[in-house]
Amino acid sequence: MKKEIRIAIVGLGNCACALIQGLFYYRNVKDEKSLVPGLMHNVLGGYKISDIKVVAVFDVDKRKVGKDVSEAMFSPQNCTKVFCKNIPKMGVKVKMGPVLDGVASHMKEYPEDKTFVVAERKPVDVVKELKKSGAEILINYLPVGSQKATEYYANCALKAGCAFINCIPVFIVSNKKWAEKFEKRKLPCIGDDIKSQVGATIVHRTLCHLFTQRGVIINRSYQLNFGGNSVTGDQMILVKINGKMKYISIGELIDSLMKKYKPRKERGKEILTEEKIKEKIECFTIDDEFKVKLVKVSAFIRHKIKEPIFEVELESGRKIKITKDHNLFILNERGKLEPIPAKNLKENESLVAVPENLFCPQPEKKFFNLKPYLKEIIGASSYQKGRIKVKKGFIEIVGYPSLKIPVNFPLSDEFLQIVGLWLADGSYDRKGKSYNIELACGNDKECLKIVSSFCGKLGLTFSIGGKKKVKIRIHSKVLGRIFEKVFKLKGTAFTKRVPSWVFDLSDRQIAQVLKGYVSGDGGITGKQIRWCSISRKLVKDIQTLFLRIGINSTIFKEEYPKNHSGYHSKFGYCWHGLITGYKDFKNFVEKVGFIQKEKNKKAIEILKKEKKESLKEKLIPNLPVLRKWKIKSATWWKCPQISAKIVLGQLEKINPDFDLRQNFYNVCTGETKFLRVKKIKKILKKEGEYVYDLSVKPYERFICSNVLVHNTDFLNMLSRERLKSKKISKTEAVESQLAKRLSYDDLHIGPSDWIPWLKDNKICYIKIEGRKFGNVPVELELKLSVEDSPNSAGCVIDAIRLAKIALKRKIGEPLISASAYLMKHPPQQFTDEKAREMVEEFIKGEKNN
């Protein structure tokens, strides 16, 4: 008679999919001649892999319930690696189980392909179905945190007379009361929380055991899917708050919110979630199709650090300051964004993702209401004396009868261009505190014409002075105070910044400010639009402002030697910005331009003369996978980057992998650039300084300092209650290998965080710090990357066969040896070597459990 092990499965997710694939992939293995990776033995206790038969499956997702298991196992949101495509019809349909707490409430906020969609069906009688199918063993693959649902199915196993294998961190087998229930019913059980073949916990356990065995005293250790931390507080971010764009440092944004609202504290971090604040705050991200978009911020996070900061500079002059374990993004072989820690980036080699634009269409702003700012305009003392008032829509000031400043100050093109001119080379005449506005463009007739028209409409006068008749002085202390106090046009040549309100203007109005700026401090050099300043922050702000309207630029610092004879700043350096490439040059000419007609004429002539092909095209990383498909050109074959146009023209070569073809189509047509890492500098930060992070569903990546950065504390962070037992399970599995327990602060093993585009791949970072002979420090860090679900499937196949042996021998209790070897949280912990030895004794019949 043919041997058979009849199993039932609860939860047809990735793990169950990998298990069933494995049963068919290895169905012809009948002896020990060829090694099957991940199994103790090909034939265990006389049972082959092909002896295992799936006879019942329970789930709640409408895309699975009612379908044959062979079809349902590949339905969304399953995303594990498919290594056995041809699964024959099994004649077993997925039955509807009770939902209970099997679906976390926060999952409803995610797209259908990344969450559960509960079927509108009545749950079946699970006990009846188990008996009807003849199932001998029930395997629990419910989502983490399904306490009530797991207990329900454990009870069903008891009532139906099935052995129970608990693969998740809800404590049944290691719980004394539940263990007694199975012992009373004389049914074997194995649990809790399945180990992987080579996963984070087994690797961490083994390393801790090695350190302990070699006499190393372990002081601290952690295990994280992504080593947290984030960006420094001075990094600039463009956000939309209640519909208005604001350009602000991430530290100022989050600090102000946490001062206003009370954050919760968790694992050394302060977290403020969106439901706790009144404002609707959105930030920019890059989606899975490489498009730039605004998305709502789900959580604001900050915490203090002790470690160094890395300043990563890209070839365009974009810079980001982040902690060493925080991630930027590169393009992987599947044409998808992949995170890479700052410490793993390589100078002049790594290509990281940045946005090509920061588009956010905003309505035209016609006026700016000055009424709330009257005190600032006139001064507190004069305001109290009543020297200022609003009459017939105009501001009237005692002693200035000719002044005609409307209370609804017009944001005219002339004004916006003058704002740009002031940013380029403007100041205030503070001799005698006159507050007169000074602009260094008196020798430019076209700029002078704009200033003259602007002043005439306000009833103001101006004069031209200086040695070279360059300095225009607008005679108005009031207008000067309006410029500084209301419009935030302030600072010196070193400290000037683009005011935040400019970023909230319409695209056309932003172009007017930029026109004024490049007209005052820029021009055409060769085939480039160029501008300069000694303020690095101002140049960076201008770069961001250009991005707001979809124009990319490069910024760099030029040092001048002492004997330099040409034009140079007296400070010995100057920051430059430049626009190159056909697309960006053309956008500048069409959207921005110069105030000066001659400069515009020259720019148009350059555009006409140059062919598109001769100017810089969009480039993407020239990955090995492209060369594999022979997507190349003679000139780009060995270069690190390749023209997107060339790739688009040869996409049909990627055949029959449609998904890969679509991915690279998205890369080439998307709004994402990949810039080379130019320089990485380590910066020692003050102990206790804050770093900051944002959670952005469902992408968990956001644009900061014009670079795409990764949030490392996301989906599960918002539902930690469901992960308490997971944390306990993983922590105890590792802690059992230590010579003595570490304090809560010194041992952190966090539950696995979920990243949508990584799908079933899990990335883990492990760090161990200790002391060896002579109290000399020793430190270990490693990264482990695995496809998660297949990693545990072999362990479950062994558990199934061990449970069958126990049933055959009529052993009805928790299987101590099998649980210790295969599970993270068994009733009793042993070293992995000892546990395997015990299992071998159990298989041979030398040990009862």
MIZA-286857 format. One record per residue (C-alpha): residue in three letters; x, y, z. Coordinates in pm, whole numbers, padded with zeros to 5 digits, always signed. Example, Ala and Ser with C-alpha at 12.3 -4.5 7.8 and 13.67 -1.06 7.14 Angstrom:
REM residues 2
ALA+01230-00450+00780/SER+01367-00106+00714/
//
This chain:
REM residues 849
MET+00000+00000+00000/LYS+00128+00343-00094/LYS+00245+00562+00194/GLU+00069+00896+00215/ILE+00085+01199+00441/ARG-00238+01400+00408/ILE-00193+01766+00503/ALA-00423+02066+00535/ILE-00297+02425+00510/VAL-00431+02741+00672/GLY-00330+03053+00478/LEU-00236+03010+00111/GLY+00028+03284+00109/ASN+00388+03295-00008/CYS+00512+03031+00237/ALA+00239+02784+00140/CYS+00306+02857-00228/ALA+00677+02779-00184/LEU+00596+02460+00007/ILE+00357+02327-00261/GLN+00601+02418-00538/GLY+00868+02222-00351/LEU+00646+01913-00326/PHE+00617+01901-00706/TYR+00970+02022-00783/TYR+01119+01730-00588/ARG+00842+01476-00647/ASN+01077+01237-00832/VAL+01339+01228-00556/LYS+01325+00872-00419/ASP+01661+00817-00252/GLU+01963+00988-00098/LYS+02178+00992-00413/SER+02123+01358-00499/LEU+02125+01625-00229/VAL+01806+01827-00187/PRO+01914+02160-00029/GLY+01717+02246+00281/LEU+01617+01893+00392/MET+01763+01678+00669/HIS+01711+01371+00450/ASN+01554+01313+00110/VAL+01379+01013+00264/LEU+01301+01073+00630/GLY+01173+00786+00845/GLY+01081+00605+00526/TYR+00876+00896+00389/LYS+00963+01062+00056/ILE+00869+01415-00047/SER+00619+01273-00296/ASP+00432+01101-00010/ILE+00301+01440+00105/LYS-00041+01524-00038/VAL-00236+01848+00009/VAL-00599+01756+00078/ALA-00747+02080+00221/VAL-00664+02452+00214/PHE-00830+02744+00395/ASP-00798+03114+00313/VAL-01009+03434+00319/ASP-00897+03618+00002/LYS-01156+03641-00276/ARG-00884+03586-00538/LYS-00811+03242-00390/VAL-01129+03110-00231/GLY-01317+02873-00462/LYS-01024+02814-00697/ASP-00820+02497-00738/VAL-00508+02521-00521/SER-00284+02495-00830/GLU-00431+02823-00958/ALA-00499+03003-00629/MET-00142+02964-00502/PHE-00016+03204-00772/SER-00292+03466-00720/PRO-00220+03813-00578/GLN-00094+03923-00334/ASN+00142+03622-00349/CYS+00477+03729-00488/THR+00730+03460-00396/LYS+00974+03326-00652/VAL+00819+03080-00897/PHE+01060+02788-00932/CYS+00802+02526-01037/LYS+00550+02670-01284/ASN+00373+02356-01402/ILE+00160+02260-01103/PRO-00113+02018-01221/LYS-00475+02055-01110/MET-00491+01911-00763/GLY-00866+01863-00731/VAL-00861+02059-00405/LYS-01046+02389-00387/VAL-00959+02663-00142/LYS-01228+02689+00128/MET-01337+03006+00306/GLY-01217+03022+00665/PRO-01318+03268+00939/VAL-01139+03603+00928/LEU-01117+03677+01303/ASP-00789+03872+01346/GLY-00621+03716+01042/VAL-00624+04047+00851/ALA-00462+04350+01016/SER-00673+04670+01006/HIS-00391+04881+00857/MET-00372+04656+00549/LYS-00689+04811+00407/GLU-00490+05126+00328/TYR-00277+04947+00068/PRO-00344+04871-00301/GLU-00520+04540-00382/ASP-00204+04380-00521/LYS-00027+04439-00189/THR-00300+04349+00059/PHE-00581+04106+00139/VAL-00922+04132-00025/VAL-01164+03944+00198/ALA-01419+03731+00012/GLU-01786+03794+00088/ARG-01854+03430+00169/LYS-01970+03239+00472/PRO-01689+03048+00645/VAL-01704+02669+00614/ASP-01715+02428+00908/VAL-01338+02376+00934/VAL-01357+02069+01159/LYS-01603+01905+00921/GLU-01381+01982+00620/LEU-01073+01843+00794/LYS-01250+01518+00873/LYS-01401+01496+00526/SER-01062+01543+00356/GLY-00891+01285+00576/ALA-00625+01539+00679/GLU-00376+01408+00934/ILE-00170+01723+00986/LEU-00283+02089+00991/ILE-00016+02349+00903/ASN-00068+02705+01025/TYR+00059+02971+00781/LEU-00162+03260+00898/PRO-00020+03617+00896/VAL+00193+03725+01191/GLY-00019+03850+01481/SER-00320+03625+01412/GLN-00368+03525+01777/LYS-00742+03449+01776/ALA-00735+03284+01433/THR-00441+03061+01529/GLU-00613+02952+01849/TYR-00929+02880+01649/TYR-00746+02652+01404/ALA-00551+02484+01684/ASN-00886+02397+01841/CYS-01008+02267+01504/ALA-00703+02040+01482/LEU-00779+01904+01829/LYS-01144+01839+01742/ALA-01062+01681+01404/GLY-00780+01465+01544/CYS-00502+01631+01342/ALA-00139+01690+01436/PHE-00058+02064+01438/ILE+00247+02242+01293/ASN+00252+02609+01396/CYS+00476+02805+01158/ILE+00402+03153+01297/PRO+00498+03335+01619/VAL+00172+03286+01807/PHE+00262+03065+02100/ILE+00074+02735+02102/VAL+00324+02450+02129/SER+00542+02651+02370/ASN+00237+02747+02578/LYS+00188+02505+02867/LYS-00195+02513+02858/TRP-00210+02444+02485/ALA+00058+02177+02510/GLU-00152+01999+02771/LYS-00455+02008+02539/PHE-00263+01827+02263/GLU-00116+01582+02514/LYS-00467+01509+02647/ARG-00594+01439+02292/LYS-00276+01234+02224/LEU-00187+01444+01920/PRO+00166+01558+01829/CYS+00242+01926+01767/ILE+00551+02112+01645/GLY+00612+02485+01695/ASP+00632+02778+01728/ASP+00756+03006+01444/ILE+00936+02816+01169/LYS+01309+02873+01117/SER+01453+02921+00772/GLN+01715+02707+00604/VAL+01959+02999+00627/GLY+01770+03298+00763/ALA+01840+03596+00987/THR+01765+03415+01313/ILE+01962+03097+01243/VAL+02264+03300+01126/HIS+02243+03531+01428/ARG+02207+03232+01666/THR+02503+03055+01511/LEU+02728+03361+01528/CYS+02636+03429+01891/HIS+02702+03063+01974/LEU+03040+03083+01797/PHE+03138+03400+01988/THR+03032+03242+02318/GLN+03211+02912+02246/ARG+03531+03103+02163/GLY+03514+03297+02488/VAL+03415+03635+02345/ILE+03203+03845+02580/ILE+02915+03991+02378/ASN+02826+04344+02487/ARG+02567+04445+02229/SER+02392+04306+01924/TYR+02112+04384+01683/GLN+01926+04218+01399/LEU+01736+04447+01163/ASN+01591+04409+00817/PHE+01720+04755+00737/GLY+01957+04942+00968/GLY+01735+05239+01059/ASN+01836+05602+01104/SER+01786+05865+00842/VAL+01876+06213+00720/THR+02017+06504+00916/GLY+01787+06787+01018/ASP+01939+07048+00786/GLN+01841+06860+00469/MET+01583+07050+00264/ILE+01251+06899+00162/LEU+00969+07028-00057/VAL+00632+06948+00101/LYS+00270+07041+00043/ILE+00092+07147+00362/ASN-00284+07196+00337/GLY-00249+07263-00035/LYS+00046+07506-00015/MET+00401+07418-00121/LYS+00664+07482+00142/TYR+01042+07453+00115/ILE+01174+07371+00459/SER+01442+07169+00636/ILE+01317+06827+00743/GLY+01433+06896+01098/GLU+01235+07220+01123/LEU+00926+07048+00980/ILE+00929+06749+01216/ASP+01047+06941+01524/SER+00762+07191+01485/LEU+00505+06912+01450/MET+00636+06728+01755/LYS+00633+07050+01957/LYS+00271+07106+01857/TYR+00152+06744+01893/LYS+00260+06471+02132/PRO+00453+06189+01961/ARG+00469+05835+02095/LYS+00802+05682+02194/GLU+00900+05343+02065/ARG+01238+05167+02044/GLY+01422+05490+02112/LYS+01230+05678+01841/GLU+00967+05951+01857/ILE+00685+05879+01612/LEU+00399+06105+01511/THR+00138+05943+01287/GLU-00090+06129+01044/GLU-00409+06073+01245/LYS-00256+06270+01535/ILE-00211+06592+01338/LYS-00458+06835+01179/GLU-00248+06927+00876/LYS-00252+06729+00553/ILE+00114+06696+00459/GLU+00239+06551+00131/CYS+00591+06497+00002/PHE+00744+06385-00326/THR+00834+06025-00402/ILE+00915+05811-00707/ASP+00665+05533-00773/ASP+00720+05183-00913/GLU+00690+05317-01269/PHE+00967+05573-01204/LYS+00721+05865-01201/VAL+00757+06155-00958/LYS+00442+06212-00754/LEU+00311+06375-00437/VAL+00190+06134-00168/LYS+00058+06176+00185/VAL+00305+06140+00471/SER+00189+05863+00706/ALA+00431+05922+00993/PHE+00705+06158+01107/ILE+01001+06007+01292/ARG+01306+06135+01475/HIS+01564+05990+01708/LYS+01910+06065+01843/ILE+02229+05906+01718/LYS+02590+05862+01821/GLU+02732+05735+01494/PRO+02898+05931+01211/ILE+02710+06091+00923/PHE+02796+06033+00557/GLU+02773+06323+00312/VAL+02712+06176-00033/GLU+02782+06411-00325/LEU+02654+06327-00673/GLU+02797+06439-01005/SER+02532+06711-01049/GLY+02629+06872-00719/ARG+02329+06727-00535/LYS+02425+06630-00181/ILE+02256+06435+00096/LYS+02368+06385+00455/ILE+02253+06051+00599/THR+02354+05794+00857/LYS+02580+05517+00729/ASP+02309+05248+00727/HIS+02045+05462+00560/ASN+01965+05381+00200/LEU+01966+05556-00131/PHE+01846+05371-00442/ILE+02017+05204-00736/LEU+01873+05019-01036/ASN+01883+04641-01005/GLU+01897+04368-01269/ARG+01517+04344-01280/GLY+01485+04710-01372/LYS+01356+04801-01025/LEU+01471+05040-00756/GLU+01683+04870-00491/PRO+01802+05027-00164/ILE+02172+05049-00090/PRO+02319+05170+00244/ALA+02536+05479+00227/LYS+02832+05282+00361/ASN+02813+05046+00060/LEU+02818+05319-00205/LYS+03132+05348-00416/GLU+03281+05674-00535/ASN+03286+05720-00915/GLU+03095+05394-00956/SER+02755+05378-00784/LEU+02465+05534-00978/VAL+02179+05650-00753/ALA+01823+05756-00832/VAL+01715+06121-00831/PRO+01401+06296-00963/GLU+01400+06471-01302/ASN+01133+06713-01181/LEU+00930+06820-00881/PHE+00613+06908-01069/CYS+00320+07030-00865/PRO+00085+07259-01061/GLN-00020+07545-00834/PRO-00269+07825-00919/GLU-00147+08175-01004/LYS-00107+08396-00698/LYS-00236+08741-00800/PHE-00186+08928-00473/PHE-00023+08910-00132/ASN-00222+09057+00158/LEU+00002+09296+00355/LYS-00252+09381+00624/PRO-00135+09117+00878/TYR+00219+09258+00846/LEU+00159+09630+00912/LYS+00348+09624+01243/GLU+00653+09465+01078/ILE+00638+09712+00788/ILE+00636+10031+00996/GLY+00792+09910+01320/ALA+00621+09839+01653/SER+00661+10191+01794/SER+00527+10371+01483/TYR+00247+10116+01456/GLN+00134+10188+01810/LYS+00140+10561+01739/GLY-00099+10509+01448/ARG+00143+10624+01178/ILE+00016+10357+00938/LYS-00333+10271+00815/VAL-00518+10121+00521/LYS-00738+10357+00320/LYS-00917+10281-00007/GLY-00711+09970-00057/PHE-00374+10145-00012/ILE-00129+10165+00277/GLU-00098+10524+00403/ILE+00201+10627+00614/VAL+00232+10962+00786/GLY+00505+11164+00612/TYR+00494+10967+00285/PRO+00197+11106+00091/SER+00323+10996-00251/LEU+00355+10629-00150/LYS+00102+10410-00335/ILE+00153+10059-00201/PRO-00168+09852-00234/VAL-00259+09644+00071/ASN-00318+09358-00171/PHE+00034+09373-00308/PRO+00034+09256-00675/LEU+00261+08960-00755/SER+00321+09100-01103/ASP+00581+08964-01343/GLU+00784+09283-01287/PHE+00787+09228-00910/LEU+00879+08857-00945/GLN+01165+08941-01181/ILE+01289+09202-00933/VAL+01278+08934-00660/GLY+01506+08729-00885/LEU+01735+09026-00946/TRP+01758+09088-00569/LEU+01850+08722-00507/ALA+02115+08749-00777/ASP+02286+09068-00661/GLY+02065+09270-00430/SER+02105+09418-00082/TYR+01980+09691+00151/ASP+02154+10022+00208/ARG+02189+09997+00583/LYS+02403+10310+00620/GLY+02189+10504+00860/LYS+01942+10213+00853/SER+01767+10352+00547/TYR+01652+10010+00419/ASN+01675+10133+00060/ILE+01675+09844-00186/GLU+01988+09816-00398/LEU+02015+09614-00719/ALA+02340+09576-00915/CYS+02193+09610-01264/GLY+02203+09984-01334/ASN+02415+09933-01644/ASP+02155+09702-01801/LYS+01890+09899-01992/GLU+01634+09619-02003/CYS+01658+09545-01629/LEU+01649+09918-01560/LYS+01328+09948-01763/ILE+01156+09685-01542/VAL+01269+09861-01221/SER+01150+10198-01355/SER+00806+10062-01446/PHE+00770+09885-01109/CYS+00866+10196-00908/GLY+00640+10424-01113/LYS+00332+10216-01031/LEU+00409+10244-00658/GLY+00492+10616-00662/LEU+00859+10552-00579/THR+01180+10705-00704/PHE+01518+10546-00769/SER+01870+10656-00853/ILE+02175+10504-01021/GLY+02512+10535-00849/GLY+02842+10367-00780/LYS+03175+10397-00960/LYS+03054+10217-01271/LYS+02693+10337-01249/VAL+02583+09984-01172/LYS+02397+10029-00844/ILE+02024+10101-00861/ARG+01884+10235-00535/ILE+01506+10230-00481/HIS+01429+10506-00232/SER+01182+10350+00008/LYS+01242+10230+00360/VAL+00886+10093+00364/LEU+00934+09882+00050/GLY+01267+09762+00188/ARG+01097+09642+00505/ILE+00823+09477+00297/PHE+01090+09296+00098/GLU+01272+09176+00410/LYS+00995+09126+00668/VAL+00709+09010+00446/PHE+00874+08849+00144/LYS+01174+08719+00345/LEU+01432+08861+00105/LYS+01718+08885+00348/GLY+02072+08780+00418/THR+02414+08860+00282/ALA+02596+08727-00022/PHE+02692+08429+00199/THR+02353+08358+00354/LYS+02084+08440+00095/ARG+01812+08179+00038/VAL+01514+08151-00194/PRO+01209+08228+00027/SER+00969+07937+00079/TRP+00668+08126-00069/VAL+00834+08130-00412/PHE+00801+07749-00431/ASP+00423+07781-00393/LEU+00383+07997-00703/SER+00254+07870-01036/ASP+00509+07729-01279/ARG+00486+08044-01492/GLN+00545+08271-01190/ILE+00839+08061-01071/ALA+00986+08106-01419/GLN+00964+08487-01373/VAL+01168+08471-01051/LEU+01425+08247-01224/LYS+01434+08484-01522/GLY+01525+08770-01292/TYR+01789+08564-01114/VAL+01975+08435-01423/SER+01946+08777-01586/GLY+02118+08936-01288/ASP+02379+08671-01214/GLY+02396+08455-01524/GLY+02427+08428-01898/ILE+02538+08193-02174/THR+02882+08035-02173/GLY+02950+07813-02471/LYS+02646+07589-02501/GLN+02545+07626-02138/ILE+02315+07847-01936/ARG+02527+07950-01638/TRP+02485+08149-01314/CYS+02702+08199-01008/SER+02698+08295-00640/ILE+02917+08265-00334/SER+02620+08124-00139/ARG+02611+07746-00178/LYS+02266+07730-00020/LEU+02126+07985-00262/VAL+02265+07797-00563/LYS+02114+07474-00428/ASP+01777+07649-00377/ILE+01789+07772-00737/GLN+01862+07416-00851/THR+01551+07298-00663/LEU+01343+07585-00803/PHE+01443+07484-01156/LEU+01339+07126-01072/ARG+00997+07259-00967/ILE+00937+07345-01332/GLY+01112+07037-01473/ILE+01458+07173-01556/ASN+01768+06984-01439/SER+02090+07166-01361/THR+02435+07101-01222/ILE+02607+07297-00946/PHE+02976+07300-00857/LYS+03232+07500-00666/GLU+03522+07668-00845/GLU+03834+07756-00645/TYR+04043+08047-00771/PRO+04424+08057-00737/LYS+04577+08370-00588/ASN+04732+08474-00918/HIS+04407+08430-01113/SER+04382+08722-01357/GLY+04022+08687-01479/TYR+03697+08770-01305/HIS+03671+08600-00969/SER+03522+08662-00628/LYS+03740+08819-00362/PHE+03664+08517-00142/GLY+03876+08284-00358/TYR+03586+08068-00475/CYS+03249+08082-00643/TRP+02955+07844-00682/HIS+02829+07789-01034/GLY+02507+07649-01172/LEU+02464+07538-01529/ILE+02203+07390-01759/THR+02315+07154-02036/GLY+02147+06897-02256/TYR+01895+06957-02529/LYS+01581+06891-02325/ASP+01675+07115-02030/PHE+01825+07387-02252/LYS+01507+07390-02464/ASN+01285+07401-02153/PHE+01484+07697-02023/VAL+01445+07888-02350/GLU+01071+07814-02372/LYS+00976+07849-02004/VAL+01223+08096-01852/GLY+01456+08293-02077/PHE+01638+08616-01991/ILE+01521+08973-01942/GLN+01789+09076-02194/LYS+01685+09027-02559/GLU+02042+08970-02675/LYS+02089+08677-02437/ASN+01760+08525-02552/LYS+01863+08560-02916/LYS+02193+08384-02848/ALA+02018+08098-02664/ILE+01773+08045-02952/GLU+02058+08043-03205/ILE+02240+07772-03006/LEU+01924+07565-02990/LYS+01871+07590-03366/LYS+02228+07504-03457/GLU+02261+07202-03232/LYS+02104+06873-03332/LYS+01925+06680-03058/GLU+02157+06384-03105/SER+02467+06595-03044/LEU+02346+06712-02706/LYS+02333+06509-02390/GLU+02052+06250-02386/LYS+01894+06070-02093/LEU+02118+05792-01966/ILE+02037+05489-01755/PRO+02274+05239-01588/ASN+02418+04994-01842/LEU+02344+04680-01640/PRO+02481+04332-01722/VAL+02124+04216-01794/LEU+02109+04459-02089/ARG+02433+04320-02229/LYS+02296+03969-02176/TRP+02007+04055-02410/LYS+02259+04221-02647/ILE+02102+04564-02603/LYS+02399+04779-02699/SER+02564+05012-02941/ALA+02924+05024-03049/THR+02997+05333-02847/TRP+02812+05237-02528/TRP+02901+04868-02498/LYS+03147+04897-02211/CYS+03030+05225-02057/PRO+02862+05236-01714/GLN+02563+05421-01864/ILE+02366+05375-02184/SER+02130+05600-02377/ALA+01766+05541-02288/LYS+01687+05593-02656/ILE+01908+05296-02752/VAL+01744+05072-02492/LEU+01393+05171-02603/GLY+01482+05090-02961/GLN+01591+04736-02870/LEU+01344+04636-02599/GLU+01197+04360-02814/LYS+01519+04165-02755/ILE+01403+04103-02396/ASN+01192+03804-02483/PRO+00990+03629-02346/ASP+01032+03812-02014/PHE+00750+04066-02052/ASP+00781+04198-01695/LEU+01150+04276-01742/ARG+01077+04448-02074/GLN+00806+04660-01909/ASN+01035+04749-01619/PHE+01305+04885-01848/TYR+01045+05067-02057/ASN+00938+05242-01735/VAL+01300+05327-01651/CYS+01358+05481-01995/THR+01032+05677-02011/GLY+01001+05765-01644/GLU+01099+06078-01454/THR+01404+05936-01278/LYS+01773+05997-01345/PHE+02068+05798-01216/LEU+02363+06011-01111/ARG+02710+05888-01028/VAL+02838+05917-00672/LYS+03123+06167-00693/LYS+03239+06182-00334/ILE+03154+06032+00006/LYS+03268+06221+00312/LYS+03242+06100+00671/ILE+03125+06372+00911/LEU+03151+06331+01286/LYS+02827+06451+01442/LYS+02758+06568+01793/GLU+02641+06297+02029/GLY+02266+06310+02083/GLU+02189+06497+01759/TYR+01855+06416+01596/VAL+01809+06251+01259/TYR+01475+06241+01081/ASP+01258+06016+00867/LEU+00919+06004+00695/SER+00688+05711+00635/VAL+00523+05736+00294/LYS+00273+05463+00204/PRO+00301+05241+00010/TYR+00643+05330-00135/GLU+00837+05409+00184/ARG+01078+05634-00002/PHE+01080+06012-00030/ILE+01273+06290-00201/CYS+01495+06497+00026/SER+01768+06737-00092/ASN+01661+06639-00446/VAL+01773+06278-00389/LEU+01551+05972-00341/VAL+01603+05830+00008/HIS+01457+05529+00180/ASN+01242+05511+00491/THR+01339+05208+00697/ASP+01062+05201+00956/PHE+00732+05170+00780/LEU+00433+04937+00735/ASN+00479+04719+01040/MET+00594+05015+01248/LEU+00234+05127+01243/SER+00107+04791+01370/ARG+00361+04682+01630/GLU+00095+04523+01848/ARG+00071+04234+01604/LEU+00447+04183+01619/LYS+00506+04148+01991/SER+00522+03768+01979/LYS+00743+03783+01667/LYS+00994+04000+01851/ILE+00985+03768+02154/SER+01032+03463+01933/LYS+01331+03600+01742/THR+01491+03751+02053/GLU+01467+03434+02263/ALA+01602+03223+01975/VAL+01920+03432+01973/GLU+01938+03502+02346/SER+01938+03129+02422/GLN+02285+03107+02265/LEU+02442+03374+02491/ALA+02641+03302+02804/LYS+02432+03560+02990/ARG+02130+03774+02909/LEU+02188+04122+02775/SER+01988+04426+02882/TYR+01692+04546+02676/ASP+01901+04834+02539/ASP+02190+04608+02435/LEU+02000+04342+02238/HIS+01758+04455+01969/ILE+01602+04207+01730/GLY+01333+04381+01534/PRO+01049+04210+01348/SER+01081+04199+00972/ASP+00965+04516+00801/TRP+00779+04495+00470/ILE+00889+04674+00155/PRO+00645+04645-00137/TRP+00884+04623-00429/LEU+01117+04373-00258/LYS+00820+04137-00261/ASP+00926+03809-00093/ASN+01292+03905-00065/LYS+01415+03984+00285/ILE+01730+04177+00366/CYS+01877+04162+00714/TYR+02162+04339+00888/ILE+02328+04179+01189/LYS+02580+04343+01418/ILE+02765+04195+01719/GLU+02998+04395+01944/GLY+03209+04219+02204/ARG+03537+04193+02393/LYS+03808+03935+02341/PHE+04134+03860+02522/GLY+04273+04166+02699/ASN+03931+04334+02668/VAL+04025+04423+02311/PRO+03705+04506+02116/VAL+03577+04287+01834/GLU+03298+04388+01598/LEU+03108+04196+01329/GLU+02863+04330+01070/LEU+02695+04137+00789/LYS+02414+04163+00537/LEU+02196+03865+00446/SER+01961+03871+00146/VAL+01726+03577+00084/GLU+01399+03488-00089/ASP+01203+03438+00229/SER+00933+03177+00165/PRO+01140+02905-00011/ASN+01392+02953+00272/SER+01158+02781+00519/ALA+00975+02537+00289/GLY+01231+02257+00334/CYS+01208+02290+00712/VAL+00829+02249+00691/ILE+00866+01935+00475/ASP+01088+01788+00747/ALA+00837+01894+01015/ILE+00551+01724+00823/ARG+00738+01395+00805/LEU+00843+01411+01170/ALA+00480+01475+01270/LYS+00375+01173+01061/ILE+00630+00952+01239/ALA+00488+01070+01572/LEU+00133+00990+01457/LYS+00240+00644+01344/ARG+00411+00579+01679/LYS+00110+00727+01864/ILE+00318+00994+02033/GLY+00073+01262+02149/GLU+00255+01565+02287/PRO+00479+01853+02177/LEU+00778+01718+01985/ILE+01065+01876+02177/SER+01348+01773+01942/ALA+01172+01868+01617/SER+01054+02198+01764/ALA+01402+02285+01895/TYR+01563+02215+01557/LEU+01300+02361+01325/MET+01134+02641+01526/LYS+01247+02975+01672/HIS+01035+02951+01988/PRO+01018+02582+02094/PRO+00909+02463+02438/GLN+01278+02417+02519/GLN+01586+02576+02355/PHE+01902+02385+02260/THR+02197+02461+02039/ASP+02130+02374+01677/GLU+02390+02095+01681/LYS+02232+01937+01988/ALA+01879+01976+01848/ARG+01974+01804+01521/GLU+02135+01521+01713/MET+01811+01481+01910/VAL+01602+01475+01590/GLU+01824+01205+01440/GLU+01771+00999+01757/PHE+01394+01054+01727/ILE+01392+00935+01364/LYS+01578+00618+01464/GLY+01337+00556+01750/GLU+01602+00613+02015/LYS+01411+00911+02156/ASN+01036+00949+02218/ASN+00996+01319+02142/
//
